[in-house]
Amino acid sequence: MRAILSVYDKRGIGELARGLQELGIELFSTGNTHAALTAAGVPARSISELTGFPEILDGRVKTLHPAVHAGLLARRDDPAHMAELAQHQIEPVDLVVSNLYPFVETVAGDVSLDQALENIDIGGPTLIRAAAKNFPAVLVVVSPDDYDHLLTLLRAGDVPLEERRHLAQRAFQHVASYDTAIAAYLRGERDPFPEALTLAFAKRQTLRYGENPQQRGALYRDVTTPAAGAGGMAGAELLHGLEMSFVNYLDADGAWQAVWDWQEPACVIVKHATPCGIATRAEMIAAYALALACDPVSAYGGIVAFNRPVDATLARAIREIRNPLSGLRQRFDVLIAPEYTADGLAILRGKSKDLRLLRADPPAKGGQRIRQISGGLLVQDDDTFVEGEFDFRTASARPPTAAELADLRFAWTACKHVKSNAIVLAHAQQMVGMGAGQTNRVNSVLLAVRQAGAQAAGAALASDAFFPFADGVEAALAGGVTAFVQPGGSMRDAEVLAAVNTAGATMLFSGTRHFRH
């Protein structure tokens, strides 16, 4: 039995090679892998001894040879194939262990095109694909995680066909993900919506279930982005508490994306994919208390995100600040922050054994977002704030005061993260009312005003899209709202502005909308 070992990731390769050698398997390896095996004290023959040809072109050509690929691709159950091998004095190759150059990690930095091209592996994918195509006769392994499993199978004697098929599937997926990353790099910004689109994701963990217990679920990470710089929920680190669920991840992602739309210290609380509390303050404790006060009923069992590290002072506040309505200590499912101090983490770990504490890198802004529909995908640019968007145009007779303008900008920032039809009321950099997910805008306004109660008086209102009629604005004015921001552009803008001017309120147009379905 013959094996070819040609790996970039050399973890465990010495131990694997020693185990293969003990089984009497003849080992051949390429340049750097051969050096690693020699250093590990495992004798192996050079690939050039197999091919009868030296490695050339700085290693670009080493395994691309008939002695390798005929040995891999020949069908053992086909007498004609085996006769041809004998005619050309080629021995079968029965095992390939290979993984590929680190293309994704290489192009993540400031690299030239030449450097990127040198990290496009050619021989490796060809070797892997040839072995995987002939998996009934050839074993192929692409991950160090499978080395122990491979040795167990070989020591047991006969390797079942289903095991061979499983390893082949992993091999083809490895190459497909690699090719996807290269295609994405070469595509760049020139063609954001190519005629053919492939995606590459690697499973990070199996979840207990999906949205509901009868649905299976798993978490995958985009492998075209280096793990160290991916950011966001897929790369979050669980520091304490129960394993994350499917719904936990969805809600946590919503909170995490929202909280980073503020430069100043901010706290966002999300329940069922919609913010139920948002506030900013110079001190994070104050931001947290005000975010909680927005809707303490909905906040129970919610997700809390901070855009600053959690220290001992903030951790004690999270433990001690009580629900403004019940007087009981507040319960959350997940807390997320970019960092925790050692004493802050210790305090929060004492709050509850179930409370999930996540550390995550800030999410990447821009790029594309993908939504699945039956039979296909929708792909669009990320909904980011455009340059100059917050330079609102005054459309009403009265311009806003400085305090109103600050609250309108806060409300507009928050509104982008609320499900359409979205209405947000804000006062003093705190969300005080919110209406979301309604099939008409008037109901969203009524919900937001009712939630705000007395705080609606003098509040600023943001609407994610224009008011098609004056009725929504009239409902807000009746509740005491004095300032509005909306995209504008309705056929009845004049009627809407007339209601605002009659009430002595102010209305600004953003010129941009932010639907969130």
C-alpha positions in Angstrom: 0.0 0.0 0.0 1.3 3.4 -1.0 0.5 6.9 0.4 1.3 10.4 -0.7 1.5 13.0 2.0 1.5 16.7 0.9 0.2 19.1 3.5 0.5 22.8 4.2 -1.0 22.4 7.7 1.5 20.1 9.4 -0.3 19.6 12.6 -0.1 15.9 13.6 1.6 14.9 10.3 4.5 13.2 12.1 2.3 11.1 14.3 0.1 10.1 11.4 3.1 9.2 9.2 4.6 7.1 12.1 1.2 5.2 12.4 1.1 4.6 8.7 4.6 3.3 8.6 3.9 0.9 11.5 1.1 -0.5 9.3 3.6 -1.2 6.5 2.4 1.6 4.2 5.1 3.1 1.9 5.3 6.8 2.3 6.0 9.5 -0.4 6.0 13.2 0.4 6.6 16.6 -1.2 9.3 19.1 -0.3 8.3 20.8 3.0 6.2 17.8 4.1 9.2 15.6 3.5 11.4 17.9 5.6 8.8 17.8 8.4 8.7 14.0 8.4 12.5 13.9 8.4 12.5 16.2 11.4 10.0 14.0 13.2 12.2 10.9 12.6 9.9 9.3 10.1 11.6 8.1 6.9 9.7 8.8 3.7 10.6 8.8 0.1 10.6 12.0 -2.0 7.8 12.4 -4.5 10.5 12.7 -7.2 11.4 9.0 -6.5 7.8 8.1 -7.4 7.6 10.3 -10.5 11.2 10.0 -11.7 11.1 13.7 -12.3 12.3 16.6 -10.0 10.1 19.2 -8.5 10.4 22.2 -10.8 9.2 25.8 -11.2 9.8 26.6 -7.5 7.6 23.7 -6.5 4.7 24.7 -8.8 5.0 21.3 -10.4 5.7 18.3 -8.2 2.7 15.9 -8.1 1.3 16.8 -11.5 2.6 13.6 -13.2 1.1 10.4 -14.7 2.9 8.3 -12.2 0.9 10.0 -9.5 -2.5 10.5 -11.2 -2.6 7.2 -13.1 -1.8 5.5 -9.8 -4.7 7.3 -8.2 -7.3 7.1 -10.9 -6.9 3.6 -12.2 -9.9 1.4 -11.4 -8.8 -1.6 -9.4 -11.8 -3.6 -10.7 -11.0 -2.9 -14.4 -8.4 -5.4 -15.8 -7.6 -3.0 -18.7 -6.7 -0.2 -16.3 -4.5 -2.4 -14.2 -2.8 -3.8 -17.4 -2.0 -0.2 -18.5 -0.4 0.5 -15.1 1.7 -2.6 -15.5 2.6 -1.7 -19.1 3.9 1.8 -17.9 5.5 0.4 -14.7 3.2 2.5 -12.5 2.2 1.4 -9.1 -1.3 2.1 -7.6 -1.5 4.9 -4.9 -4.0 4.0 -2.2 -4.0 6.9 0.2 -3.6 10.7 -0.1 -3.2 13.1 2.8 -3.3 16.7 1.6 -4.5 20.2 2.5 -4.0 23.4 0.7 -2.1 26.7 0.9 -3.6 29.3 3.2 -5.1 31.5 0.5 -7.7 33.2 2.7 -5.3 34.1 5.4 -2.8 35.4 2.8 -5.1 37.8 1.0 -6.6 39.1 4.2 -3.5 41.3 4.6 -2.0 43.9 2.4 -0.7 41.6 -0.3 0.2 42.1 -4.0 -1.5 40.2 -6.8 1.7 38.2 -7.3 1.7 37.1 -3.6 -2.0 36.1 -3.9 -1.4 34.1 -7.0 1.5 32.2 -5.5 -0.9 31.0 -2.8 -3.3 29.5 -5.2 -2.7 25.8 -4.9 -2.9 23.8 -8.1 -1.2 20.4 -7.4 -3.0 20.0 -4.1 -6.6 20.3 -5.4 -5.8 18.1 -8.3 -4.3 15.4 -6.0 -7.3 15.6 -3.7 -9.9 15.5 -6.5 -8.2 12.5 -8.2 -8.1 10.6 -5.0 -11.7 11.5 -4.1 -13.0 10.6 -7.5 -11.7 7.0 -7.0 -12.7 6.8 -3.4 -13.8 3.1 -3.6 -10.2 2.3 -4.0 -8.3 5.3 -2.7 -8.6 6.9 0.8 -8.3 10.7 0.9 -7.9 12.8 4.1 -7.8 16.6 4.1 -8.0 17.6 7.8 -5.7 16.8 10.7 -8.9 16.3 12.7 -9.4 13.0 10.7 -6.0 11.5 11.3 -6.9 9.5 14.4 -10.0 8.3 12.6 -8.0 7.2 9.6 -5.5 5.2 11.7 -8.4 3.5 13.5 -10.0 2.5 10.2 -6.7 1.2 8.8 -5.9 -0.8 11.9 -9.3 -2.4 11.8 -8.4 -3.7 8.4 -11.2 -3.2 5.8 -12.4 0.4 5.4 -16.1 0.4 4.7 -17.3 2.0 1.5 -19.5 4.5 3.4 -16.5 5.7 5.4 -14.5 6.1 2.1 -17.4 8.0 0.6 -17.7 10.3 3.7 -14.0 11.1 3.5 -14.3 11.8 -0.3 -17.2 14.2 0.4 -15.1 16.1 2.9 -12.3 16.3 0.3 -14.5 17.6 -2.5 -16.0 20.2 -0.1 -12.5 21.2 1.0 -11.6 22.0 -2.6 -14.9 23.6 -3.4 -14.6 26.0 -0.4 -11.0 26.8 -1.5 -12.0 27.6 -5.0 -14.9 29.7 -3.8 -12.5 31.9 -1.7 -10.3 32.3 -4.8 -13.2 33.2 -7.0 -14.4 35.8 -4.5 -11.0 37.4 -4.3 -10.6 37.6 -8.0 -14.1 39.0 -8.4 -13.4 41.8 -6.0 -15.7 44.8 -6.3 -16.0 44.6 -10.1 -18.8 42.2 -10.2 -20.8 42.2 -6.9 -23.6 40.0 -8.4 -21.9 37.5 -10.7 -23.8 35.2 -13.0 -22.9 32.2 -10.9 -22.4 32.4 -7.1 -21.0 29.8 -4.8 -20.8 30.1 -1.0 -18.3 28.5 1.4 -19.1 27.9 5.0 -17.7 25.6 7.7 -19.8 24.1 10.5 -18.8 25.6 13.9 -21.3 23.6 15.9 -24.5 21.6 15.9 -27.3 23.3 17.7 -29.7 21.5 20.0 -32.5 22.4 17.5 -33.5 25.2 15.1 -36.2 27.8 15.8 -38.4 25.0 17.2 -37.7 21.6 18.7 -38.9 19.7 15.7 -36.3 21.5 13.5 -32.6 20.5 13.3 -30.1 23.3 13.2 -26.4 24.2 13.0 -24.1 27.2 13.0 -21.8 27.8 10.1 -18.9 30.3 9.6 -17.9 32.0 6.4 -14.6 30.4 5.5 -13.8 33.1 2.8 -13.1 35.5 5.7 -10.2 34.8 8.1 -11.5 33.5 11.5 -9.4 36.1 13.4 -11.0 39.0 11.6 -14.5 37.8 10.8 -16.2 39.5 13.7 -19.9 39.1 14.4 -21.9 36.3 16.0 -20.5 33.4 14.0 -17.1 34.0 15.6 -18.4 34.9 19.1 -16.8 33.2 22.1 -19.0 31.7 24.8 -17.4 32.5 28.2 -20.1 31.3 30.5 -23.6 29.8 30.5 -25.7 27.4 28.5 -25.0 26.6 24.9 -26.4 29.2 22.4 -29.6 28.3 20.6 -30.7 29.1 17.1 -33.0 31.9 18.3 -30.3 33.2 20.7 -27.9 33.6 17.7 -30.5 35.5 15.7 -31.4 37.9 18.5 -27.8 38.3 19.5 -26.8 39.2 16.0 -29.6 41.8 15.8 -28.4 43.4 19.1 -24.7 43.2 18.1 -25.3 44.9 14.7 -27.4 47.6 16.2 -25.1 48.6 19.1 -22.2 49.3 16.8 -24.1 52.0 14.9 -23.3 54.3 17.7 -19.9 55.8 18.3 -20.6 56.8 21.9 -21.2 54.2 24.7 -24.4 52.4 23.9 -26.6 49.6 25.2 -29.2 47.8 23.0 -31.7 45.2 24.4 -33.3 42.9 21.8 -36.3 40.6 22.2 -37.6 38.5 19.4 -35.3 40.1 16.8 -36.4 43.7 17.6 -34.8 46.3 19.9 -37.0 46.9 22.9 -34.5 49.2 24.6 -31.7 51.5 23.4 -29.8 54.3 25.1 -26.5 56.1 24.9 -24.7 58.0 27.7 -21.2 58.9 28.6 -21.3 56.2 31.3 -22.4 52.8 30.3 -24.2 52.1 33.5 -26.6 55.0 32.8 -27.1 53.8 29.2 -27.9 50.3 30.5 -30.4 51.6 33.0 -32.2 53.8 30.5 -32.3 51.0 27.8 -33.9 48.7 30.4 -36.4 51.3 31.4 -37.7 51.7 27.9 -39.6 48.4 28.0 -38.7 46.3 31.1 -41.5 43.8 30.4 -40.1 42.9 27.0 -36.5 43.0 28.3 -37.1 40.0 30.5 -35.3 37.1 29.0 -33.8 39.4 26.3 -30.4 39.9 24.8 -28.2 42.8 26.0 -25.3 44.2 23.9 -22.7 46.7 24.9 -20.2 48.4 22.6 -17.7 48.9 25.4 -15.9 46.5 27.7 -17.9 45.3 30.8 -16.0 46.1 34.0 -16.8 45.3 37.6 -18.9 48.4 38.1 -21.1 47.7 35.1 -21.3 44.0 36.0 -22.5 44.9 39.5 -25.1 47.2 38.0 -26.4 44.4 35.8 -26.7 42.2 38.8 -28.3 44.7 41.1 -30.5 47.1 39.0 -34.0 45.7 39.4 -36.9 45.6 37.0 -38.6 49.0 37.3 -42.0 47.3 37.2 -41.7 44.1 39.3 -38.8 45.2 41.6 -37.2 41.8 40.9 -33.7 41.4 39.6 -33.7 41.4 35.8 -33.2 38.1 33.9 -31.4 38.0 30.6 -30.6 35.1 28.2 -27.4 36.6 26.7 -25.0 39.4 27.4 -22.6 40.5 24.6 -19.6 42.8 24.8 -16.2 43.3 23.0 -14.3 42.5 26.2 -14.9 41.7 29.9 -12.4 42.5 32.7 -11.5 39.6 34.9 -13.5 40.9 37.9 -16.4 41.9 35.7 -16.6 38.4 34.3 -16.4 36.8 37.7 -19.3 39.0 39.0 -21.5 38.1 36.1 -20.7 34.4 36.3 -22.2 34.6 39.8 -25.4 36.1 38.5 -26.7 32.9 37.0 -25.3 29.6 35.8 -27.6 29.8 32.7 -26.7 33.4 31.6 -24.7 33.2 28.4 -21.8 35.6 28.3 -20.4 36.2 24.8 -17.3 38.0 23.7 -17.3 39.1 20.1 -15.4 41.3 17.7 -17.4 44.2 16.2 -19.4 43.1 13.1 -18.0 44.1 9.7 -20.0 46.9 8.1 -20.7 46.9 4.4 -20.4 43.8 2.1 -23.4 41.8 1.2 -26.3 40.2 3.0 -28.0 37.0 1.9 -31.6 35.9 2.5 -33.0 32.5 1.5 -36.3 32.1 -0.3 -37.8 28.9 -1.6 -35.6 27.6 -4.4 -33.1 30.4 -4.3 -31.3 33.3 -2.6 -31.7 37.1 -2.5 -28.4 39.0 -2.4 -28.1 42.7 -1.6 -25.7 45.2 -0.2 -25.7 45.7 3.5 -28.0 48.5 4.6 -25.5 51.0 5.9 -26.0 54.7 6.5 -24.9 56.7 3.5 -22.6 59.7 3.5 -24.5 62.8 4.5 -27.6 60.9 5.5 -27.9 62.6 8.9 -27.7 66.1 7.3 -31.5 66.1 7.3 -33.5 68.6 5.3 -36.0 70.7 7.2 -39.3 70.4 5.4 -41.6 72.0 7.9 -42.1 75.7 8.7 -40.3 75.4 12.1 -36.7 74.0 12.2 -35.8 71.7 15.1 -34.1 72.8 18.2 -30.6 71.5 18.9 -32.1 69.0 21.4 -34.7 67.8 19.0 -32.2 67.4 16.2 -30.0 65.2 18.5 -33.0 63.0 19.4 -34.1 62.8 15.7 -30.6 61.5 14.8 -30.7 59.0 17.6 -34.2 57.8 16.7 -33.2 57.5 13.0 -30.2 55.4 14.0 -32.4 53.1 16.1 -35.2 52.9 13.5 -32.9 51.1 11.0 -32.9 48.1 13.3 -36.6 47.9 14.0 -38.9 45.6 11.9 -41.1 47.5 9.3 -43.4 49.3 9.6 -41.0 50.9 12.1 -41.6 53.8 14.4 -39.2 54.9 17.1 -39.8 57.6 19.7 -36.7 59.0 21.5 -36.0 61.6 24.1 -32.6 62.6 25.5 -30.8 59.8 23.6 -33.1 57.1 24.9 -35.7 55.1 23.0 -38.9 55.6 24.9 -41.4 54.0 22.5 -41.4 51.6 19.5 -43.9 50.2 17.1 -42.7 47.4 14.8 -43.9 44.7 12.4 -47.3 46.2 11.8 -49.1 46.0 8.5 -49.9 49.7 8.6 -47.9 52.6 9.9 -50.7 54.1 12.0 -50.8 51.0 14.2 -47.0 51.3 14.7 -47.4 54.9 15.7 -50.1 54.1 18.2 -48.0 51.3 19.7 -45.0 53.5 20.1 -47.0 56.4 21.7 -48.8 54.0 24.1 -45.5 52.4 25.1 -43.9 55.9 25.7 -46.9 57.1 27.8 -46.1 60.5 29.3 -42.6 60.4 27.7 -44.2 60.9 24.3 -44.7 64.5 25.2 -41.9 66.4 23.5 -40.4 63.2 22.0 -38.8 62.9 18.6 -40.2 60.3 16.1 -38.4 58.5 13.3 -40.3 56.5 10.6 -38.3 54.0 8.5 -40.4 55.0 5.4 -42.6 57.9 4.4 -46.0 58.5 5.8 -48.5 57.8 3.0 -51.2 59.8 4.7 -51.4 62.4 7.5 -53.2 60.0 9.9 -50.0 58.5 11.4 -48.5 61.9 12.1 -51.8 63.1 13.6 -51.8 60.1 16.0 -48.2 61.0 17.1 -49.1 64.7 17.5 -52.1 63.7 19.7 -49.7 61.8 21.9 -47.4 64.9 22.3 -44.7 64.2 19.7 -43.1 67.5 18.6 -40.4 66.4 16.1 -40.4 64.0 13.1 -37.9 62.6 10.7 -38.9 60.5 7.7 -37.6 59.8 4.2 -40.2 62.0 2.4 -41.4 61.3 -1.1 -45.1 60.5 -0.5 -47.7 61.9 -3.0 -49.3 63.4 0.1 -46.2 65.0 1.7 -48.0 68.3 1.6 -50.9 67.0 3.7 -48.5 65.5 6.2 -46.5 68.7 6.5 -49.7 70.7 6.9 -50.6 68.7 9.9 -47.1 69.2 11.3 -47.2 72.9 10.7 -50.6 73.4 12.2 -49.4 71.7 15.4 -46.3 73.9 15.5 -44.1 70.7 15.3 -41.1 70.2 13.1 -40.4 67.6 10.4 -37.2 66.7 8.6 -36.7 64.6 5.5 -33.8 62.1 5.4 -34.1 61.3 1.7 -33.2 57.7 2.6 -35.4 54.8 3.9 -34.5 51.8 6.0 -37.0 49.0 5.6 -36.2 45.9 7.6 -38.3 42.8 6.8 
